Amino acid sequence: MSTGQDKGFFLSVIIPVYNSEHTVRQALESVFASRYSEFEVIVVDDGSKDASRSIIKEFSCSVIDLKENGGAAGARNVGARSAKADVLVFIDSDCVVDTEALGRFPAYFKDGSCDAVCGIYGKKRILFDLVSTYKSLFLHFNQDNDNPRFWSGCAAIKKEVFFDLGGFDERCKGALVEDTAFGYLLSASGHGMKVARDI
């Protein structure tokens, strides 16, 4: 189901997964419900021990199975290396995107003014623990172009720029600061980054 806009602007959507059986179905359903159709989905299962793999395999996506858990940074880098598109879109396995989200990314790259685009968290939650809720609402109200942060929950970047900067730092284990660290490197290298409050 394409909106018809930006036809031919292909995206590689990369989703790292680790023991995400409670959220990954909603995440993948939201991506495949997109009104934009010019994309591939690459799911990197980072050594899950739960039912994540069986859920992932219900969807029409490329699946990369890693034998051991190495962290989100490494999983995203593996996915990026197999991407076909010139623009990488990172979405976390506990994030749900709206039907217009993917179709809004291309316009930000077509005018040549930026190398990376970050969406923002919405107010609606699929996880309800206190820390996650606080973080999401904080970023919802504080993420803007005066104070941009690269966060991998829903962000896009030119593949060439991503690899020129070495990708995510795989010394960052778990899923805590690897995207923030990459964002600092992105800014320090002089690359343009925008916050898209419509994504």
C-alpha positions as CSV (number, residue, x, y, z in Angstrom):
1,M,0.0,0.0,0.0
2,S,2.0,2.9,-1.2
3,T,1.0,6.5,-0.7
4,G,2.5,7.2,-4.1
5,Q,4.8,9.9,-2.6
6,D,8.6,9.5,-3.1
7,K,8.1,6.3,-5.1
8,G,11.4,4.7,-5.7
9,F,13.0,6.0,-2.5
10,F,13.9,2.7,-0.9
11,L,14.5,2.3,2.8
12,S,16.1,-0.5,4.8
13,V,14.3,-1.0,8.2
14,I,16.5,-2.6,10.7
15,I,15.1,-4.0,14.0
16,P,17.4,-5.6,16.6
17,V,15.6,-8.1,18.8
18,Y,16.6,-9.7,22.1
19,N,14.0,-11.6,24.2
20,S,11.2,-9.3,22.9
21,E,8.4,-11.8,22.7
22,H,6.0,-9.3,24.5
23,T,6.6,-6.4,22.0
24,V,8.1,-7.5,18.7
25,R,4.8,-8.6,17.2
26,Q,3.3,-5.2,17.7
27,A,6.4,-3.5,16.4
28,L,6.5,-5.6,13.2
29,E,2.7,-5.3,12.7
30,S,3.1,-1.5,12.8
31,V,5.9,-1.5,10.2
32,F,4.0,-3.8,7.8
33,A,0.9,-1.7,8.2
34,S,2.8,1.3,6.8
35,R,1.1,3.2,4.0
36,Y,4.5,3.5,2.4
37,S,5.7,0.4,0.6
38,E,9.2,1.1,-0.6
39,F,11.2,-0.7,2.1
40,E,12.7,-4.0,3.2
41,V,12.7,-5.2,6.8
42,I,15.8,-6.8,8.3
43,V,15.3,-8.3,11.8
44,V,18.5,-9.3,13.7
45,D,17.7,-11.7,16.5
46,D,20.5,-11.2,19.0
47,G,20.5,-14.6,20.6
48,S,17.0,-14.6,22.0
49,K,16.1,-17.3,24.5
50,D,12.3,-16.7,24.4
51,A,9.7,-17.0,21.6
52,S,10.9,-14.0,19.7
53,R,12.3,-16.0,16.8
54,S,9.1,-17.9,16.1
55,I,7.1,-14.6,16.1
56,I,9.6,-12.9,13.8
57,K,9.3,-15.7,11.3
58,E,5.6,-15.1,10.8
59,F,6.5,-11.9,8.9
60,S,7.9,-11.3,5.5
61,C,11.3,-10.0,6.5
62,S,14.9,-11.0,6.3
63,V,16.0,-12.6,9.5
64,I,19.6,-12.8,10.7
65,D,20.0,-15.2,13.7
66,L,23.0,-14.4,15.9
67,K,24.0,-17.4,18.1
68,E,25.0,-15.3,21.1
69,N,23.8,-12.1,22.5
70,G,26.3,-9.3,21.8
71,G,24.2,-6.2,22.3
72,A,22.0,-3.9,20.3
73,A,24.9,-2.0,18.8
74,G,26.4,-5.1,17.2
75,A,23.0,-6.3,16.1
76,R,22.2,-3.1,14.3
77,N,25.6,-3.0,12.7
78,V,25.0,-6.6,11.4
79,G,21.7,-5.5,10.0
80,A,23.1,-2.4,8.3
81,R,25.8,-4.5,6.6
82,S,23.1,-6.5,4.8
83,A,20.9,-3.5,3.9
84,K,20.1,-2.9,0.2
85,A,19.0,0.8,0.6
86,D,21.0,4.0,0.8
87,V,19.0,5.0,3.8
88,L,18.9,2.9,7.0
89,V,15.9,3.2,9.3
90,F,16.4,1.9,12.8
91,I,13.4,0.9,14.8
92,D,13.5,-0.8,18.2
93,S,11.6,-4.0,18.9
94,D,9.5,-2.3,21.6
95,C,8.5,0.7,19.5
96,V,5.3,1.0,17.4
97,V,5.3,3.4,14.4
98,D,2.3,5.0,12.9
99,T,1.2,4.2,9.3
100,E,2.7,7.5,7.9
101,A,6.1,7.3,9.7
102,L,8.1,5.5,7.0
103,G,6.7,7.6,4.2
104,R,7.8,10.8,5.9
105,F,11.5,10.0,6.1
106,P,12.3,10.5,2.3
107,A,11.4,14.1,2.2
108,Y,13.9,15.0,4.8
109,F,16.7,13.5,2.8
110,K,15.6,14.7,-0.7
111,D,16.4,18.3,0.0
112,G,20.0,17.4,1.0
113,S,19.9,19.4,4.2
114,C,20.6,16.5,6.6
115,D,22.3,13.2,6.9
116,A,20.1,11.8,9.7
117,V,16.5,12.2,10.9
118,C,15.1,11.2,14.3
119,G,11.4,10.7,15.1
120,I,10.1,11.3,18.6
121,Y,8.3,9.1,21.1
122,G,4.5,9.5,21.2
123,K,2.5,9.8,24.3
124,K,0.8,6.4,23.8
125,R,2.6,3.5,25.6
126,I,2.9,-0.2,25.0
127,L,5.2,-0.7,28.0
128,F,4.1,0.7,31.3
129,D,7.0,0.5,33.7
130,L,7.9,3.8,35.4
131,V,11.4,4.2,33.9
132,S,10.3,3.5,30.4
133,T,7.4,5.9,30.7
134,Y,9.5,8.7,32.2
135,K,12.1,8.4,29.5
136,S,9.6,8.3,26.7
137,L,7.6,11.3,27.9
138,F,10.9,13.3,28.6
139,L,12.0,12.7,25.1
140,H,8.6,13.5,23.6
141,F,8.6,16.9,25.2
142,N,12.3,17.7,24.9
143,Q,13.4,16.3,21.6
144,D,13.6,19.2,19.1
145,N,16.0,20.8,16.6
146,D,17.5,23.1,19.3
147,N,18.6,20.0,21.2
148,P,18.6,17.0,18.8
149,R,19.5,13.5,20.0
150,F,20.1,10.5,17.8
151,W,18.0,7.7,19.3
152,S,17.6,4.4,17.6
153,G,13.9,3.8,18.6
154,C,13.0,5.4,15.3
155,A,15.7,7.1,13.3
156,A,17.1,7.2,9.8
157,I,20.5,7.9,8.4
158,K,22.4,7.7,5.1
159,K,24.1,4.4,4.9
160,E,27.3,6.0,3.6
161,V,27.5,8.4,6.6
162,F,26.7,5.5,9.1
163,F,29.6,3.4,7.9
164,D,32.0,6.4,7.5
165,L,31.5,7.0,11.2
166,G,32.1,3.3,12.0
167,G,28.5,2.4,13.0
168,F,27.4,1.9,16.6
169,D,30.2,1.3,19.1
170,E,30.0,-2.4,19.9
171,R,31.8,-1.9,23.1
172,C,28.5,-0.6,24.4
173,K,26.7,-3.7,25.6
174,G,23.0,-4.0,26.2
175,A,20.9,-1.2,24.8
176,L,21.6,1.9,26.8
177,V,24.0,4.5,25.4
178,E,25.2,3.3,22.0
179,D,22.8,5.5,20.1
180,T,23.5,8.6,22.2
181,A,27.3,8.0,21.8
182,F,26.8,7.7,18.0
183,G,24.7,10.9,18.0
184,Y,27.6,12.9,19.6
185,L,30.0,11.5,17.0
186,L,27.5,12.4,14.2
187,S,27.2,16.0,15.5
188,A,31.0,16.4,16.1
189,S,31.7,15.2,12.6
190,G,29.6,18.1,11.2
191,H,26.8,16.0,9.8
192,G,23.3,17.6,9.7
193,M,20.7,15.9,11.9
194,K,17.0,16.9,12.2
195,V,14.3,16.0,14.6
196,A,11.0,15.1,12.8
197,R,8.2,15.7,15.2
198,D,5.8,14.4,12.5
199,I,7.4,10.9,12.8
